[in-house]
Amino acid sequence: MPESHFPALMFAAGFGTRMKALTADKPKPMIHVAGKPLIDHTLALAQDAGCSPIAANLHYKADMLVKHLEPTGVKTIIEHPEILETGGGLRNALPVLGTVPVVTMNTDAIWSGSNPVTLLKEAWNPDIMDGLLVCVPVGQAVGYTGSGDFILTENGSIERGDGNVYGGIQIIKTEFLQQIEETSFSLNQLWNVMLEEERLFGLRYPGQWCDVGHPAGIKMAEDMLGAGRV
């Protein structure tokens, strides 16, 4: 039986260097796509899926995001003095999120189709899973030119390899975070442990996805949404 509520953490601390001049005066999550900031697209998915509480970790130009998110009820966590990466950022947010499995969300992607967070909630099985990642077949990843990050096996578990790109949204258990000594580290360290224990799973996304981590991704995402595949 899937849990009815999950806390969510939106990753919004990065410098957005691939956006070049676009992030000189604003953090990447505040870049507009289809009329609203990237972070608002991400927040809408979390809200629609009933996530609570919803938090965002901040670092680069944090004040702008604090002001923008204040009316939404999102809890903001500023990483200072150093940025903590995804793993360190999630561990730092646990006093707000609690000890239950957490939805983590990158804020530089646009989705066209079913709400990926809702799909994760419906598929989550904590008895066999420590992590469940939304994986997008490379043919449905708009503008993506790589070969993918993961192979999905017949039983839904995943292996590193070609075919599916990680879409930046997952449900993940957090107790393993306390075993890592570094202050700043990637969630890849947790994934490696889960892969060894065959407890990392993937959900194949049925719609389209666009990475907006670079300037060209803005128009690609708007074209994708404008094609009516929402």
FISEDREN-129019 format. One record per atom (N, C-alpha, C): y, z, x negated; residue in one letter. Coordinates in pm, whole numbers, padded with zeros to 5 digits, always signed. Atoms other than C-alpha are relative to their C-alpha. Layout:
# residues N
YZXA ...
This chain:
# residues 230
-00120+00000-00085M +00000+00000+00000M +00125+00000-00089M -00120+00004+00085P +00329-00107-00163P +00098+00109+00037P -00103-00099-00026E +00601+00152-00200E +00114-00065+00076E -00106+00056-00083S +00890+00111+00042S +00131-00011-00074S -00127+00001+00072H +01169+00188-00202H -00025+00007-00150H +00001-00006+00145F +01220+00124-00569F +00144+00013-00047F -00133+00007+00064P +01522+00209-00782P +00011-00130-00078P -00021+00124+00074A +01676-00089-00958A +00106+00021-00107A -00098+00000+00108L +01856-00130-01288L +00039-00144-00030L -00052+00131+00037M +02076-00434-01343M +00048+00005-00144M -00040+00004+00140F +02110-00519-01711F +00133-00077-00011F -00133+00061+00003A +02482-00586-01761A +00079+00043-00124A -00066-00055+00118A +02556-00454-02110A +00025-00102-00110A -00002+00095+00112G +02521-00768-02323G +00137-00060-00028G -00126+00059+00044F +02795-00948-02512F +00023-00141+00053F -00016+00134-00055G +02728-01289-02358G +00047-00102-00102G -00050+00088+00106T +02777-01468-02688T -00030-00146+00026T +00032+00141-00027R +02605-01785-02565R +00101-00064+00096R -00102+00052-00091M +02886-01819-02308M +00128-00039-00073M -00113+00039+00085K +03133-01866-02596K +00133+00048+00059K -00135-00041-00042A +03497-01867-02476A +00004+00063+00137A -00001-00053-00138L +03401-01777-02119L -00008+00152+00004L +00010-00146+00001T +03332-01418-02223T +00102+00064-00094T -00105-00058+00085A +03640-01372-02440A +00080+00104+00075A -00083-00092-00078D +03822-01195-02157D -00075+00068+00113D +00079-00063-00107K +03538-01083-01930K -00145+00013-00043K +00143-00008+00029P +03176-00965-01948P -00074-00111+00075P +00076+00111-00060K +02914-01228-01867K -00033+00021+00148K +00032-00016-00142P +02811-01070-01534P +00117-00025+00095P -00116+00028-00084M +03166-01132-01408M +00034-00148+00006M -00021+00144-00010I +03145-01509-01459I -00043-00047+00139I +00026+00044-00137H +03160-01683-01121H -00097-00119+00004H +00089+00111-00035V +02883-01905-00987V +00000-00010+00153V -00003+00023-00145A +02916-02057-00639A +00091+00102+00070A -00102-00078-00067G +03223-01848-00564G -00006+00150-00017G +00004-00145+00020K +03115-01501-00675K -00063+00033-00135K +00051-00037+00132P +03030-01313-00995P -00152+00003-00005P +00144-00004+00018L +02681-01337-01135L -00060+00132+00046L +00059-00130-00033I +02628-00965-01089I -00008+00021+00151I +00006-00012-00146D +02700-00997-00716D -00123-00072+00056D +00123+00068-00041H +02416-01248-00681H -00121+00092-00023H +00109-00091+00032T +02183-01000-00852T -00001+00120+00093T -00011-00117-00087L +02310-00705-00649L -00048-00033+00141L +00042+00038-00135A +02252-00895-00324A -00152-00001+00013A +00146+00000-00003L +01885-00940-00412L -00054+00143+00008L +00046-00140+00001A +01842-00567-00486A +00028+00067+00135A -00036-00060-00129Q +02022-00464-00167Q -00089-00052+00112Q +00081+00061-00104D +01831-00709+00050D -00144+00052-00004D +00136-00051+00015A +01502-00573-00089A -00009+00150+00023A +00000-00142-00031G +01604-00216-00007G -00010+00091-00121G +00008-00086+00119C +01625-00086-00365C +00102+00113+00008C -00089-00116-00001S +01775+00261-00399S -00056+00109-00091S -00138+00041+00027P +01944+00382-00605P +00004-00130-00080P -00022+00117+00083I +02086+00074-00775I +00100+00039-00109I -00084-00036+00114A +02235+00119-01122A +00024-00124-00086A -00028+00106+00097A +02388-00104-01389A +00034+00065-00133A -00039-00050+00133N +02401-00040-01762N +00108-00092-00056N -00118+00073+00043L +02729-00148-01920L +00032+00032-00146L -00049-00025+00135H +02875-00185-02268H +00122-00087-00027H -00109+00090+00033Y +03088-00494-02337Y +00097-00012+00118Y -00105+00002-00103K +03417-00477-02142K -00047+00073+00127K +00059-00078-00109A +03259-00206-01929A +00099+00034+00110A -00098-00042-00101D +03583-00109-01752D +00012-00101+00113D -00011+00102-00103M +03597-00441-01567M -00115+00010+00099M +00116-00011-00088L +03247-00393-01431L +00002+00129+00080L -00012-00126-00074V +03307-00029-01340V +00092-00018+00120V -00096+00022-00108K +03609-00132-01133K -00057-00090+00108K +00056+00093-00097H +03424-00419-00969H -00111+00063+00083H +00116-00056-00068L +03113-00217-00882L +00029+00127+00077L -00030-00129-00063E +03283+00103-00770E -00011-00004+00152E +00010-00001-00147P +03314-00002-00402P -00140-00025+00053P +00133+00038-00046T +02948-00108-00387T -00099+00117+00004T +00093-00112+00008G +02791+00231-00455G -00097-00009-00117G +00086+00012+00118V +02618+00104-00769V +00039+00107-00102V -00023-00102+00102K +02581+00379-01029K +00011-00069-00135K -00023+00067+00129T +02724+00266-01363T -00025+00096-00116T +00039-00078+00117I +02595+00386-01698I +00053-00075-00122I -00061+00066+00116I +02806+00302-02005I -00074+00040-00127I +00068-00024+00127E +02618+00268-02333E +00106+00007-00110E -00104-00024+00101H +02832+00413-02612H -00056+00094-00106H -00085+00105+00056P +02887+00376-02901P -00073-00133-00020P +00076+00121+00028E +02604+00125-02950E -00071-00050+00125E +00080+00058-00107I +02429-00114-02713I -00147+00033-00026I +00134-00056+00014L +02072-00002-02647L -00112-00100+00024L +00098+00102-00035E +01892-00329-02559E -00071+00040+00130E +00060-00021-00132T +01664-00349-02256T -00082+00129+00008T +00084-00119-00004G +01417-00076-02345G +00080+00128-00013G -00085-00117+00016G +01672+00171-02472G +00091+00021+00118G -00087-00011-00117G +01898+00092-02180G -00072+00056+00121G +00077-00054-00113L +01625+00159-01926L -00028+00148-00021L +00028-00142+00025R +01530+00488-02092R +00126+00083+00020R -00126-00071-00015N +01895+00591-02100N +00040+00018+00146N -00036-00005-00142A +01921+00524-01725A -00096+00084+00084A +00100-00073-00078L +01619+00732-01621L +00054+00123+00072L -00054-00111-00079P +01825+01039-01525P +00059-00043+00134P -00052+00053-00126V +01980+00820-01255V -00112-00060+00084V +00102+00076-00072L +01670+00618-01163L -00120+00085+00040L +00118-00081-00028G +01404+00889-01169G -00119-00045-00082G +00121+00024+00080T +01048+00873-01298T -00097-00098+00066T +00087+00094-00070V +00899+00625-01049V +00014-00139-00063V -00017+00138+00048P +00839+00256-01128P +00135-00058+00042P -00137+00049-00017V +01169+00068-01157V +00001-00153+00004V -00030+00143+00005V +01286-00283-01075V +00111-00020-00103V -00108+00036+00092T +01481-00422-01370T +00037-00146+00024T -00051+00131-00037M +01699-00728-01324M +00101-00049-00103M -00103+00066+00079N +01876-00957-01567N +00108-00055+00094N -00110+00043-00087T +02217-01057-01432T +00052-00138-00036T -00046+00133+00041D +02236-01406-01580D -00091-00111+00054D +00085+00102-00061A +02005-01598-01347A +00033-00013+00148A -00017+00028-00142I +02034-01759-01004I -00135-00045+00055I +00128+00029-00064W +01739-01784-00767W +00022-00082+00127W -00006+00082-00120S +01678-02041-00495S -00135+00004+00068S +00126-00018-00069G +01411-01947-00246G -00017+00145+00043G +00029-00136-00044S +01242-01621-00146S +00058+00102-00096S -00052-00108+00083N +01387-01294-00272N -00108+00045-00097N +00105-00037+00095P +01193-01229-00596P -00030+00150-00001P +00024-00145-00001V +01237-00852-00563V -00092+00036+00116V +00088-00023-00115T +01078-00853-00217T -00142-00044-00030T +00134+00048+00037L +00788-01059-00349L -00069+00097-00094L +00057-00099+00091L +00737-00808-00631L -00048+00123+00074L +00036-00120-00076K +00736-00514-00392K -00130-00022+00078K +00119+00029-00081E +00474-00681-00174E -00125-00013-00087E +00115+00024+00087A +00249-00761-00472A -00034+00118-00089A +00017-00110+00094W +00286-00434-00663W -00123+00085+00034W +00118-00084-00015N -00040-00241-00715N -00006+00094-00120N -00008-00091+00115P +00014+00065-00937P -00136+00044-00053P +00132-00040+00047D -00361+00129-00959D -00047-00087-00116D +00045+00090+00106I -00411-00172-01183I +00115-00052-00086I -00116+00057+00068M -00055-00257-01295M +00087+00107-00062M -00108-00078+00059D +00186-00098-01538D +00130-00080+00001D -00116+00086-00009G +00420-00395-01516G -00036-00125+00079G +00018+00122-00077L +00462-00693-01283L +00126-00084-00015L -00113+00084+00035L +00688-00978-01395L +00006-00123+00091L -00016+00126-00069V +00830-01265-01192V -00002-00112-00103V +00016+00111+00093C +00719-01579-01373C +00027-00132+00074C -00040+00126-00061V +00867-01920-01298V -00070-00115-00073V +00058+00118+00065P +00659-02234-01364P +00111-00085-00063P -00107+00069+00071V +00854-02438-01619V +00056-00118+00079V -00047+00111-00081G +00877-02728-01375G +00098+00040+00108G -00092-00051-00102Q +01075-02508-01136Q +00118+00075-00062Q -00107-00069+00072A +01307-02366-01402A +00108-00102-00033A -00104+00102+00011V +01626-02571-01369V +00071+00010-00135V -00069+00005+00128G +01770-02677-01703G -00076+00060-00116G +00077-00065+00106Y +01499-02499-01901Y -00073-00106-00082Y +00061+00100+00087T +01372-02695-02201T -00112+00057-00086T +00106-00060+00079G +01121-02451-02351G -00136-00024+00062G +00137+00017-00048S +00746-02434-02302S -00049+00118+00082S +00039-00116-00079G +00738-02093-02134G -00030+00122-00085G +00027-00128+00065D +00658-01733-02216D -00141+00052+00024D +00125-00062-00039F +00336-01651-02033F -00094-00099+00069F +00106+00066-00076I +00008-01786-01902I -00046+00097+00108I +00054-00082-00108L -00102-01653-01563L -00149-00026+00013L +00145+00014-00012T -00476-01587-01543T -00040-00001+00147T +00048+00011-00138E -00691-01621-01233E +00019+00130+00078E -00014-00128-00071N -00668-01249-01151N +00144+00050+00004N -00140-00039-00006G -00289-01242-01192G +00051+00069-00124G -00047-00058+00125S -00280-01077-01533S +00062-00112-00084S -00067+00102+00079I -00073-01255-01797I -00031+00016-00147I +00014+00006+00144E -00104-01355-02159E +00119-00076-00055E -00109+00076+00061R +00161-01481-02397R -00048-00144-00024R +00036+00140+00014G +00162-01859-02398G +00090-00088+00083G -00084+00100-00066D +00300-02171-02234D -00027-00006+00151D +00022+00032-00140G +00350-02262-01872G +00095+00067+00096G -00086-00075-00091N +00570-01996-01711N +00105+00076-00080N -00109-00070+00066V +00907-01855-01810V +00027+00131+00075V -00036-00127-00064Y +00992-01490-01744Y +00137-00014+00065Y -00124+00020-00074G +01261-01494-01476G +00101+00113-00012G -00096-00109+00022G +01422-01164-01577G -00002+00108+00105G +00015-00106-00099I +01305-00949-01284I -00143+00050-00005I +00134-00059+00008Q +01011-00709-01294Q -00001+00137+00067Q +00023-00143-00028I +00867-00380-01172I -00076+00055-00120I +00061-00055+00120I +00774-00156-01462I -00008+00152+00007I +00012-00144+00013K +00643+00195-01511K +00075+00045-00125K -00092-00042+00106T +00864+00402-01739T -00052+00112-00090T +00044-00116+00079E +00652+00685-01879E -00024-00034-00146E +00027+00039+00139F +00567+00486-02193F +00127-00002-00085F -00126+00007+00075L +00935+00475-02289L +00018+00121-00092L -00020-00122+00078Q +00921+00831-02420Q -00079-00001-00130Q +00082+00007+00121Q +00668+00729-02686Q +00065-00083-00111Q -00064+00088+00097I +00908+00494-02864I +00109+00076-00074I -00091-00081+00082E +01104+00645-03153E +00140-00059-00009E -00131+00063+00016E +01388+00390-03180E +00093+00034+00116E -00100-00019-00106T +01710+00443-02987T +00027-00130+00073T -00026+00133-00057S +01772+00071-02932S -00123-00086-00021S +00124+00080+00013F +01468-00146-02857F -00019-00085+00125F +00028+00093-00109S +01338-00425-02636S -00118+00048+00084S +00114-00029-00086L +01108-00386-02339L -00125-00077-00041L +00116+00069+00055N +00882-00628-02525N -00098+00099-00062N +00090-00100+00060Q +00744-00318-02699Q -00093+00059+00106Q +00086-00049-00108L +00617-00187-02365L -00097-00108+00044L +00088+00110-00042W +00483-00527-02269W -00118-00015-00094W +00109+00016+00096N +00280-00543-02589N -00111+00102+00025N +00099-00103-00030V +00108-00214-02504V -00075-00035+00128V +00062+00035-00127M +00044-00327-02147M -00091-00121-00012M +00085+00117+00023L -00094-00661-02265L -00131+00041-00065L +00122-00046+00067E -00340-00484-02495E -00094+00069+00097E +00081-00074-00096E -00459-00270-02206E -00029-00080+00126E +00023+00091-00113E -00467-00568-01965E +00057+00057+00130E -00066-00057-00117R -00224-00395-01729R +00138-00062+00024R -00124+00073-00025L +00062-00646-01742L -00034-00123+00083L +00032+00105-00095F +00064-00887-01449F +00123-00087+00027F -00107+00091-00033G +00269-01182-01335G -00009-00048+00144G -00010+00055-00135L +00386-01312-00999L +00063-00139-00012L -00053+00137+00010R +00432-01690-00976R +00105-00020+00109R -00109+00017-00096Y +00769-01760-00812Y -00012-00135+00069Y +00020+00126-00072P +00750-02026-00538P +00124-00089+00009P -00123+00078-00012G +01114-02140-00553G +00050-00050-00133G -00062+00046+00123Q +01358-02249-00820Q +00084+00112-00061Q -00070-00102+00079W +01540-02051-01088W +00084-00071-00104W -00087+00060+00101C +01828-02126-01322C +00059+00108-00088C -00059-00090+00097D +01929-01943-01638D +00148-00036-00015D -00144+00022+00016V +02308-01901-01650V +00048+00078-00122V -00037-00067+00123G +02315-01757-01999G +00085-00085-00092G -00080+00091+00082H +02504-02059-02134H +00092-00078+00095H -00099+00061-00090P +02805-02255-02000P -00055-00110+00090P +00054+00109-00082A +02608-02558-01880A -00080+00051+00119A +00080-00055-00108G +02398-02329-01664G +00079+00025+00127G -00081-00026-00119I +02690-02265-01428I -00009-00118+00097I +00006+00118-00087K +02700-02620-01293K -00142-00026+00047K +00139+00020-00039M +02322-02646-01295M -00038+00091+00117M +00031-00094-00107A +02295-02334-01080A +00072-00037+00129A -00074+00039-00120E +02568-02450-00843E -00059-00125+00063E +00065+00119-00054D +02402-02790-00807D -00131+00036+00069D +00126-00044-00060M +02069-02619-00738M +00023+00063+00137M -00032-00064-00128L +02222-02402-00466L +00057-00099+00099L -00062+00098-00088G +02422-02692-00329G -00097-00100+00057G +00100+00093-00050A +02107-02896-00283A -00072+00053+00124A +00057-00055-00123G +02015-02667+00006G -00133+00068-00017G +00128-00066+00023R +01719-02497-00158R +00017+00151-00007R -00029-00143+00006V +01849-02148-00087V -00100+00075+00087V 
